[in-house]
Amino acid sequence: MASYQLDHSLIDVLGLIHINRRLCRWRAALYLFLVPILATATEPHILVVYPEGKQSTSTIFSTIIEGINEVPGVLVSAHGVAKNFSTKNFQQWFSKREDVDVVIALGNRGLKAAKTLNTDVPIVVGGVLSLPSTDEMAGVSLTPDPEALFEQLRQLAPRIKRISVAYDPDRYQWLIERAEAAARTLSIKLTAMPASDRRSAARVYRALVNDSDTATDAIWLLQDSKTVDAKAVLPSILKEAWERSLLVFSSNPAHVPRGALFSLFADKLALGRSLSAVAVDIVAGDATPLAGLRPMTELKTAVNVRTATHLELRIPYELQRQFDMVFPKR
């Protein structure tokens, strides 16, 4: 029989190969162990501060938080604040959270709580309709984008050439500026009249309704209890508009079952994703172009088909099927 003899150099090489294979396996195992830890260390930690409240309110904010969690590459924790929260206790609790990179403040109470924090951690605001003109925080409003509203109006009533609205300059100047730009793009005239309280808003709307040409004009209602009081101003506007067959649309979906033709309203899950994206950009150092509140662009639609019939507007069934809410309910 032939005998084979391996020289020592070949044996040494084979031994090194065996050792290297073991090292590779150890390195691979170590890598698999460390990757989740390293990923967690580099993920921006978002703290969501939200109001604790009634079940309906909690559902809204839990949906927004769910959307915030859907953005990959973020670590999210949430903290509810009670109606009469203690500023001191909240500050003490937050001071122990040294790993927070950015705060998302939801709702007016969440924003109020976040503003009490003595911290350099950036704050993103969401779940609010507007901010005072003195606040320049980055965030996404619940208010629908005027351009989306006007495009929906054009789809339902292409005859409309002028839109009139009353607004509080302190809280909605930023929105009116966007609305003016959107109106120019769509070749629509926008008449925006300032109103600082309910009484002045009632006078302005009365004048706007009386001066409107029902063939070409429409009234836009903001989601603002200061200028569109649900108990006095709103019923008066809708009553006169119905009697004159004047088109009224709104940023508030609650106005649609009461007679407004349509409304666009925020998709809460999409709002959460948008807020999370803003927070990630700010942590990455892209805060400057994002400063200020911006309106919601991912929206749902509510339409009153009875009002549409009264205004002699024909809405194809195929289009009706795309609406998220149709009134009167069938």
C-alpha positions as CSV (number, residue, x, y, z in Angstrom):
1,M,0.0,0.0,0.0
2,A,1.2,3.5,-0.7
3,S,1.8,5.5,2.3
4,Y,1.3,9.3,2.5
5,Q,3.2,11.6,4.8
6,L,2.3,15.2,5.4
7,D,5.2,17.5,6.1
8,H,5.1,19.8,9.1
9,S,4.5,23.0,7.2
10,L,1.3,21.6,5.7
11,I,0.2,20.4,9.2
12,D,0.8,23.9,10.5
13,V,-1.2,25.5,7.7
14,L,-4.2,23.1,8.4
15,G,-4.0,24.0,12.1
16,L,-4.1,27.7,11.3
17,I,-7.1,27.2,9.1
18,H,-8.9,25.3,11.9
19,I,-8.1,28.1,14.4
20,N,-9.1,30.8,11.9
21,R,-12.4,29.0,11.3
22,R,-13.1,29.0,15.1
23,L,-12.2,32.7,15.3
24,C,-14.5,33.5,12.4
25,R,-17.3,31.6,14.2
26,W,-16.6,33.5,17.4
27,R,-16.4,36.8,15.5
28,A,-19.7,36.1,13.8
29,A,-21.4,35.2,17.1
30,L,-20.0,38.3,18.7
31,Y,-21.2,40.5,15.8
32,L,-24.7,39.0,16.0
33,F,-24.7,39.7,19.7
34,L,-23.4,43.3,19.4
35,V,-25.5,44.5,16.4
36,P,-28.8,44.9,18.4
37,I,-26.9,46.7,21.1
38,L,-25.1,49.1,18.7
39,A,-28.3,49.7,16.7
40,T,-30.2,50.6,20.0
41,A,-27.3,52.9,20.9
42,T,-27.6,54.8,17.6
43,E,-31.4,54.9,17.4
44,P,-32.8,58.3,18.4
45,H,-34.8,58.1,21.5
46,I,-38.2,59.8,21.1
47,L,-40.1,60.7,24.3
48,V,-43.8,61.3,23.5
49,V,-45.6,63.4,26.1
50,Y,-49.4,63.2,25.7
51,P,-52.5,64.1,27.7
52,E,-54.2,61.4,29.8
53,G,-58.0,61.8,29.4
54,K,-61.2,60.3,28.3
55,Q,-61.3,57.1,26.3
56,S,-62.1,58.8,23.0
57,T,-59.2,61.3,23.5
58,S,-56.8,58.5,24.6
59,T,-57.7,56.5,21.4
60,I,-56.7,59.5,19.2
61,F,-53.4,60.0,20.9
62,S,-52.6,56.2,21.1
63,T,-53.2,56.1,17.3
64,I,-50.7,58.9,16.8
65,I,-48.2,57.2,19.0
66,E,-48.7,54.0,17.0
67,G,-47.8,55.9,13.9
68,I,-44.7,57.4,15.6
69,N,-43.6,53.8,16.4
70,E,-44.0,52.7,12.8
71,V,-41.0,54.7,11.6
72,P,-38.0,52.4,11.5
73,G,-34.8,53.2,13.4
74,V,-36.4,55.0,16.4
75,L,-36.7,54.1,20.1
76,V,-40.1,55.4,21.4
77,S,-41.3,55.8,25.0
78,A,-44.5,57.6,26.1
79,H,-45.5,59.5,29.2
80,G,-49.1,60.6,29.9
81,V,-49.7,63.8,31.8
82,A,-52.8,64.4,33.9
83,K,-55.0,67.5,33.7
84,N,-53.6,68.9,36.9
85,F,-50.0,67.6,36.5
86,S,-47.2,68.7,38.9
87,T,-44.6,70.7,37.0
88,K,-42.0,69.9,39.7
89,N,-42.7,66.2,39.6
90,F,-42.6,66.1,35.8
91,Q,-39.3,67.9,35.7
92,Q,-37.8,65.5,38.3
93,W,-39.0,62.5,36.4
94,F,-37.6,63.9,33.1
95,S,-34.3,64.8,34.6
96,K,-33.7,61.0,35.2
97,R,-34.2,60.3,31.5
98,E,-30.7,61.2,30.2
99,D,-31.1,59.2,27.0
100,V,-33.9,61.3,25.5
101,D,-32.9,62.8,22.2
102,V,-36.1,64.6,21.2
103,V,-39.6,65.2,22.8
104,I,-42.8,65.0,20.8
105,A,-45.5,66.9,22.6
106,L,-49.0,65.9,21.7
107,G,-52.0,68.1,22.3
108,N,-52.2,71.4,24.2
109,R,-51.5,69.7,27.5
110,G,-48.6,67.7,26.2
111,L,-47.1,71.0,24.8
112,K,-47.7,72.8,28.1
113,A,-45.9,70.1,30.0
114,A,-43.0,70.0,27.5
115,K,-42.6,73.7,27.8
116,T,-42.0,73.5,31.5
117,L,-38.9,71.3,31.0
118,N,-35.6,72.9,31.8
119,T,-33.7,71.2,29.0
120,D,-31.9,71.7,25.7
121,V,-33.7,68.6,24.2
122,P,-35.6,69.8,21.1
123,I,-39.4,69.7,21.2
124,V,-41.6,68.7,18.2
125,V,-45.3,69.6,18.5
126,G,-48.2,67.6,17.1
127,G,-51.9,66.9,17.7
128,V,-52.7,70.7,17.9
129,L,-54.5,72.9,15.4
130,S,-52.3,75.9,15.7
131,L,-49.7,77.8,17.8
132,P,-49.5,81.4,18.9
133,S,-47.4,83.5,16.4
134,T,-44.7,83.8,19.0
135,D,-44.0,80.0,19.0
136,E,-41.7,78.7,16.3
137,M,-41.5,75.1,17.1
138,A,-41.2,72.4,14.4
139,G,-44.3,70.2,14.1
140,V,-47.3,69.0,12.2
141,S,-50.7,70.5,12.7
142,L,-54.1,68.6,12.8
143,T,-55.2,71.4,10.4
144,P,-55.6,70.1,6.8
145,D,-53.4,71.6,4.1
146,P,-55.3,74.4,2.3
147,E,-54.1,73.3,-1.1
148,A,-55.6,69.8,-0.5
149,L,-58.9,71.5,0.6
150,F,-59.1,73.7,-2.4
151,E,-58.3,70.8,-4.8
152,Q,-61.1,68.8,-3.2
153,L,-63.4,71.8,-3.7
154,R,-62.4,72.1,-7.3
155,Q,-63.2,68.4,-7.8
156,L,-66.6,68.7,-6.3
157,A,-67.6,72.2,-7.5
158,P,-65.3,73.4,-10.3
159,R,-67.5,76.5,-10.7
160,I,-66.1,78.1,-7.5
161,K,-63.8,81.1,-8.2
162,R,-63.7,82.8,-4.8
163,I,-63.2,81.5,-1.3
164,S,-63.9,83.6,1.8
165,V,-62.8,82.9,5.4
166,A,-62.6,84.6,8.8
167,Y,-59.5,83.8,10.9
168,D,-57.6,84.7,14.1
169,P,-54.3,86.4,12.9
170,D,-52.5,85.4,16.1
171,R,-53.0,81.7,15.6
172,Y,-53.7,81.2,11.9
173,Q,-51.6,83.8,9.9
174,W,-49.2,81.0,9.0
175,L,-52.2,79.0,7.5
176,I,-53.6,81.9,5.6
177,E,-50.3,82.6,4.0
178,R,-50.2,79.0,2.8
179,A,-53.9,79.3,1.7
180,E,-53.1,82.4,-0.4
181,A,-50.3,80.6,-2.2
182,A,-52.5,77.6,-2.9
183,A,-55.3,79.8,-4.2
184,R,-52.9,81.6,-6.6
185,T,-51.7,78.2,-7.9
186,L,-55.3,77.2,-8.6
187,S,-56.4,80.6,-10.0
188,I,-58.9,81.1,-7.1
189,K,-59.4,84.4,-5.3
190,L,-59.1,84.2,-1.5
191,T,-60.8,86.8,0.7
192,A,-59.4,86.3,4.3
193,M,-60.8,88.6,6.9
194,P,-59.2,88.9,10.4
195,A,-61.4,88.3,13.5
196,S,-60.1,88.2,17.0
197,D,-63.1,86.9,18.8
198,R,-66.6,85.3,18.3
199,R,-68.4,88.6,18.1
200,S,-66.2,90.0,15.4
201,A,-66.2,86.7,13.6
202,A,-70.0,86.6,13.5
203,R,-70.0,90.1,11.9
204,V,-67.4,89.1,9.4
205,Y,-69.2,85.9,8.4
206,R,-72.5,87.7,8.1
207,A,-71.0,90.2,5.7
208,L,-69.2,87.4,3.7
209,V,-72.4,85.4,3.3
210,N,-74.4,88.4,2.3
211,D,-71.7,89.5,-0.3
212,S,-71.2,86.1,-1.8
213,D,-72.3,85.2,-5.3
214,T,-73.8,81.7,-4.9
215,A,-72.8,80.8,-8.5
216,T,-69.1,81.3,-8.0
217,D,-68.3,81.8,-4.2
218,A,-67.8,79.5,-1.3
219,I,-67.3,80.0,2.5
220,W,-64.4,78.2,4.3
221,L,-64.7,77.5,8.0
222,L,-61.6,76.9,10.1
223,Q,-61.5,74.4,13.0
224,D,-61.4,77.2,15.5
225,S,-63.9,77.6,18.4
226,K,-62.8,81.3,18.7
227,T,-64.1,82.3,15.2
228,V,-66.6,79.4,14.5
229,D,-68.6,79.0,17.7
230,A,-70.5,75.7,17.5
231,K,-73.5,77.1,19.4
232,A,-74.1,80.5,17.8
233,V,-71.9,81.3,14.8
234,L,-71.9,78.0,13.0
235,P,-75.7,77.4,13.0
236,S,-76.3,80.9,11.7
237,I,-73.8,80.5,8.9
238,L,-75.1,77.1,7.8
239,K,-78.8,78.2,8.0
240,E,-78.2,81.3,5.8
241,A,-76.0,79.3,3.4
242,W,-78.7,76.6,3.1
243,E,-81.4,79.1,2.4
244,R,-79.3,80.9,-0.3
245,S,-77.7,77.6,-1.7
246,L,-74.3,78.9,-0.8
247,L,-71.5,76.4,-0.7
248,V,-69.8,76.0,2.7
249,F,-66.8,73.7,3.3
250,S,-64.7,73.2,6.5
251,S,-61.5,72.1,8.1
252,N,-63.6,70.5,10.9
253,P,-65.3,67.2,10.1
254,A,-67.8,67.8,12.8
255,H,-69.3,70.6,10.6
256,V,-70.2,68.1,7.8
257,P,-73.1,66.3,9.4
258,R,-74.5,69.7,10.3
259,G,-74.6,70.8,6.7
260,A,-71.1,71.8,5.4
261,L,-70.5,70.2,2.0
262,F,-67.2,68.5,2.9
263,S,-64.2,68.5,5.2
264,L,-60.7,67.0,5.1
265,F,-59.2,65.8,8.4
266,A,-56.0,64.3,9.6
267,D,-55.2,60.6,9.3
268,K,-53.9,60.1,12.8
269,L,-51.7,57.1,12.0
270,A,-50.0,59.1,9.2
271,L,-49.7,62.1,11.5
272,G,-47.7,60.0,13.9
273,R,-45.4,58.9,11.1
274,S,-44.9,62.5,10.0
275,L,-44.0,63.6,13.5
276,S,-41.5,60.8,13.9
277,A,-39.9,61.7,10.6
278,V,-39.6,65.4,11.7
279,A,-38.1,64.3,15.1
280,V,-35.5,62.0,13.3
281,D,-34.5,64.9,11.0
282,I,-34.0,67.3,13.9
283,V,-31.8,64.8,15.7
284,A,-29.8,64.4,12.5
285,G,-29.3,68.2,12.5
286,D,-31.9,69.1,9.8
287,A,-33.9,71.4,12.1
288,T,-33.6,74.7,10.2
289,P,-35.7,73.9,7.2
290,L,-38.3,72.3,9.4
291,A,-38.9,75.2,11.8
292,G,-42.5,76.2,12.2
293,L,-45.8,74.3,12.2
294,R,-47.0,72.8,8.9
295,P,-50.5,71.6,8.0
296,M,-51.4,67.9,7.5
297,T,-51.2,66.6,4.0
298,E,-52.2,62.9,4.5
299,L,-55.9,63.3,4.9
300,K,-59.3,61.7,5.0
301,T,-62.5,63.0,3.5
302,A,-66.0,63.6,4.9
303,V,-68.9,64.6,2.6
304,N,-72.5,65.5,3.0
305,V,-74.4,64.1,0.0
306,R,-77.7,65.7,1.0
307,T,-76.0,69.1,0.9
308,A,-74.4,68.2,-2.5
309,T,-77.9,67.4,-3.8
310,H,-79.3,70.7,-2.4
311,L,-76.5,72.6,-4.2
312,E,-77.2,70.6,-7.4
313,L,-73.8,69.1,-7.4
314,R,-73.5,65.7,-9.0
315,I,-71.0,63.4,-7.2
316,P,-70.3,60.2,-9.2
317,Y,-70.8,57.0,-7.2
318,E,-67.2,56.0,-7.9
319,L,-66.0,59.2,-6.2
320,Q,-68.4,58.6,-3.3
321,R,-66.8,55.3,-2.7
322,Q,-63.4,57.0,-2.1
323,F,-64.8,59.1,0.8
324,D,-64.0,58.0,4.3
325,M,-67.2,59.4,5.8
326,V,-70.5,60.0,4.1
327,F,-73.4,61.9,5.6
328,P,-76.3,61.4,6.2
329,K,-75.3,57.9,7.3
330,R,-77.2,55.1,5.6
